[in-house]
Amino acid sequence: MTNSAPIDDVSIGGEGIRLGQFLKFAGALDSGGDVKEAIIDGLVTVNGEVDRRRGRQLQIGDVVGFDGRRLRVRP
């Protein structure tokens, strides 16, 4: 099953960012507690696969999915 949601580019102003930080930075979630819960519950995908590591280091071009949205990491 493919996700047909449009991909929004999110400029992070650098080369890498952790998954939890990215979700807050992109405005997908408001608090660290919400981020932790969403990731642990398996509600977040990275490049189409569930990832339960809040500290996962994202790279430019990675696509994070959450709550029907897709967010691509941009420099």
MARMAR-273521 format. One record per residue (C-alpha): chain; x, y, z; residue in three letters. Coordinates in steps of 0.25 Angstrom, whole numbers. Example, Ala and Ser with C-alpha at 12.3 -4.5 7.8 and 13.67 -1.06 7.14 Angstrom:
residues 2
(rec "A" (49 -18 31) "ALA")
(rec "A" (55 -4 29) "SER")
//
This chain:
residues 75
(rec "A" (0 0 0) "MET")
(rec "A" (6 13 -4) "THR")
(rec "A" (3 27 3) "ASN")
(rec "A" (-2 37 -7) "SER")
(rec "A" (-1 48 2) "ALA")
(rec "A" (7 60 -3) "PRO")
(rec "A" (21 62 2) "ILE")
(rec "A" (24 75 9) "ASP")
(rec "A" (38 79 9) "ASP")
(rec "A" (44 84 23) "VAL")
(rec "A" (57 91 23) "SER")
(rec "A" (65 88 36) "ILE")
(rec "A" (76 98 33) "GLY")
(rec "A" (87 87 34) "GLY")
(rec "A" (91 73 30) "GLU")
(rec "A" (84 64 40) "GLY")
(rec "A" (74 64 51) "ILE")
(rec "A" (68 54 61) "ARG")
(rec "A" (54 48 58) "LEU")
(rec "A" (48 54 71) "GLY")
(rec "A" (54 67 68) "GLN")
(rec "A" (49 67 54) "PHE")
(rec "A" (35 64 58) "LEU")
(rec "A" (34 76 67) "LYS")
(rec "A" (42 85 58) "PHE")
(rec "A" (32 82 46) "ALA")
(rec "A" (20 85 55) "GLY")
(rec "A" (15 71 54) "ALA")
(rec "A" (15 70 69) "LEU")
(rec "A" (15 80 80) "ASP")
(rec "A" (23 74 92) "SER")
(rec "A" (34 64 94) "GLY")
(rec "A" (24 55 102) "GLY")
(rec "A" (15 54 90) "ASP")
(rec "A" (26 51 81) "VAL")
(rec "A" (31 40 90) "LYS")
(rec "A" (17 34 91) "GLU")
(rec "A" (15 34 76) "ALA")
(rec "A" (28 28 73) "ILE")
(rec "A" (27 17 83) "ILE")
(rec "A" (13 14 78) "ASP")
(rec "A" (18 12 64) "GLY")
(rec "A" (11 23 58) "LEU")
(rec "A" (23 29 51) "VAL")
(rec "A" (29 24 39) "THR")
(rec "A" (43 27 33) "VAL")
(rec "A" (44 25 18) "ASN")
(rec "A" (31 16 18) "GLY")
(rec "A" (35 7 30) "GLU")
(rec "A" (31 9 45) "VAL")
(rec "A" (43 14 53) "ASP")
(rec "A" (42 14 69) "ARG")
(rec "A" (55 21 71) "ARG")
(rec "A" (53 35 75) "ARG")
(rec "A" (68 38 74) "GLY")
(rec "A" (69 32 60) "ARG")
(rec "A" (78 41 52) "GLN")
(rec "A" (70 46 39) "LEU")
(rec "A" (78 50 27) "GLN")
(rec "A" (74 60 16) "ILE")
(rec "A" (64 53 7) "GLY")
(rec "A" (58 44 18) "ASP")
(rec "A" (42 45 18) "VAL")
(rec "A" (35 44 31) "VAL")
(rec "A" (21 40 32) "GLY")
(rec "A" (11 43 43) "PHE")
(rec "A" (-4 45 44) "ASP")
(rec "A" (-6 45 29) "GLY")
(rec "A" (5 55 26) "ARG")
(rec "A" (18 52 19) "ARG")
(rec "A" (30 62 22) "LEU")
(rec "A" (43 61 15) "ARG")
(rec "A" (56 66 22) "VAL")
(rec "A" (63 77 14) "ARG")
(rec "A" (75 85 17) "PRO")
//
